[in-house]
Amino acid sequence: MCYADIATEYDGTVTAFCYCGWVEYGHNTESADAAAYAHQNAPDDIDDDAPATA
């Protein structure tokens, strides 16, 4: 599970980032919040080689 957040830069733009390494630059506060929320709540990638569970 990811934990995304936002940070305001010196130039007034807002960066959305996550501790997993994901980052998006050049947002305003609203769009950065939306991007962080979407990243944090995105389903985890499923490995094609992983066995299916029922």
Backbone as JSON, one array per atom type, in Angstrom:
{
  "sequence": "MCYADIATEYDGTVTAFCYCGWVEYGHNTESADAAAYAHQNAPDDIDDDAPATA",
  "N": [[0.85, -1.18, 0.0], [0.46, 2.24, -0.73], [1.49, 5.47, 0.44], [0.68, 8.48, -0.27], [1.46, 11.98, -0.65], [1.54, 15.6, -0.63], [3.59, 18.42, -1.61], [4.41, 21.82, -1.36], [6.22, 23.74, -3.63], [9.03, 26.04, -3.99], [8.51, 27.69, -6.16], [5.82, 27.95, -6.21], [4.36, 25.93, -7.37], [2.88, 22.66, -6.92], [3.91, 19.54, -5.76], [3.09, 16.17, -6.12], [3.72, 13.23, -4.36], [5.08, 10.0, -3.44], [6.11, 7.54, -1.06], [6.93, 5.27, -2.3], [8.3, 6.03, -4.49], [7.02, 7.2, -6.61], [6.2, 10.2, -8.35], [4.83, 13.37, -9.22], [5.13, 16.4, -10.85], [4.44, 19.99, -10.94], [1.78, 20.63, -10.34], [-1.28, 22.26, -9.16], [-2.68, 22.94, -5.91], [-5.18, 21.58, -5.71], [-5.17, 19.77, -7.91], [-2.9, 18.28, -7.31], [-3.63, 17.1, -4.88], [-5.69, 15.46, -5.86], [-4.24, 13.78, -7.61], [-2.49, 12.51, -5.78], [-4.35, 11.22, -4.15], [-5.54, 9.49, -6.02], [-3.32, 7.9, -6.72], [-2.66, 6.73, -4.25], [-4.93, 5.23, -3.74], [-5.11, 3.49, -5.84], [-5.46, 0.25, -7.29], [-3.26, -2.38, -6.31], [-0.56, -3.43, -8.4], [-0.79, -6.46, -10.13], [1.1, -9.33, -10.21], [1.8, -11.15, -13.08], [2.71, -13.73, -12.89], [1.89, -14.6, -10.45], [0.02, -16.78, -8.39], [-3.49, -17.24, -8.78], [-6.0, -16.24, -6.47], [-8.84, -17.4, -4.72]],
  "CA": [[0.0, 0.0, 0.0], [1.21, 3.47, -0.84], [1.1, 6.62, 1.25], [1.02, 9.65, -1.06], [1.31, 13.27, -0.01], [1.88, 16.71, -1.52], [4.51, 19.42, -1.07], [4.44, 23.07, -2.12], [7.58, 24.09, -4.02], [9.37, 27.46, -3.88], [7.96, 28.45, -7.28], [4.37, 27.98, -6.07], [3.73, 24.71, -7.86], [2.72, 21.64, -5.89], [4.37, 18.22, -6.18], [2.49, 14.99, -5.49], [4.77, 12.23, -4.26], [4.81, 8.83, -2.6], [7.31, 6.92, -0.53], [7.34, 4.19, -3.19], [9.11, 6.62, -5.55], [6.15, 7.89, -7.58], [6.19, 11.66, -8.17], [4.3, 14.18, -10.31], [5.46, 17.81, -10.62], [3.75, 21.03, -11.67], [0.36, 20.7, -10.02], [-1.76, 23.2, -8.16], [-3.04, 22.17, -4.72], [-6.3, 20.68, -5.96], [-4.8, 18.67, -8.81], [-1.93, 17.45, -6.6], [-4.41, 16.28, -3.96], [-6.39, 14.44, -6.65], [-3.25, 12.81, -8.08], [-2.04, 11.73, -4.62], [-5.47, 10.35, -3.75], [-5.68, 8.44, -7.04], [-2.19, 6.99, -6.59], [-2.76, 6.01, -2.98], [-6.06, 4.31, -3.76], [-5.06, 2.63, -7.02], [-5.23, -1.15, -6.93], [-1.88, -2.82, -6.45], [-0.28, -4.19, -9.61], [-0.81, -7.91, -9.91], [2.14, -10.02, -10.94], [1.22, -12.15, -13.98], [3.13, -15.06, -12.49], [1.36, -14.91, -9.12], [-1.16, -17.66, -8.45], [-4.79, -16.6, -8.51], [-6.63, -16.65, -5.22], [-10.31, -17.37, -4.82]],
  "C": [[0.89, 1.24, 0.0], [0.63, 4.55, 0.08], [1.56, 7.89, 0.53], [0.74, 10.92, -0.28], [1.62, 14.35, -1.04], [2.84, 17.65, -0.8], [4.48, 20.64, -1.97], [5.89, 23.46, -2.36], [7.78, 25.61, -3.91], [8.76, 28.3, -4.99], [6.43, 28.51, -7.25], [3.65, 26.78, -6.62], [3.67, 23.69, -6.73], [3.12, 20.3, -6.49], [3.62, 17.16, -5.4], [3.57, 13.91, -5.48], [4.33, 11.09, -3.35], [6.13, 8.23, -2.17], [7.78, 5.75, -1.37], [8.2, 4.7, -4.34], [8.31, 7.34, -6.62], [6.17, 9.38, -7.29], [5.59, 12.3, -9.42], [4.52, 15.65, -9.94], [4.47, 18.73, -11.34], [2.26, 21.14, -11.43], [0.03, 21.98, -9.25], [-2.24, 22.34, -6.99], [-4.15, 21.16, -4.99], [-5.91, 19.5, -6.84], [-3.77, 17.74, -8.16], [-2.65, 16.55, -5.59], [-5.11, 15.15, -4.71], [-5.42, 13.37, -7.15], [-2.76, 11.92, -6.94], [-3.12, 10.76, -4.18], [-5.61, 9.19, -4.73], [-4.54, 7.43, -6.93], [-2.32, 6.12, -5.35], [-3.86, 4.96, -3.02], [-6.14, 3.44, -5.0], [-4.85, 1.19, -6.58], [-3.77, -1.51, -7.15], [-1.72, -3.57, -7.77], [-0.23, -5.67, -9.26], [0.25, -8.54, -10.8], [1.5, -11.12, -11.79], [1.58, -13.57, -13.57], [2.57, -15.48, -11.13], [0.15, -15.83, -9.28], [-2.44, -16.89, -8.12], [-5.34, -17.12, -7.2], [-8.13, -16.52, -5.36], [-10.93, -17.12, -3.48]]
}
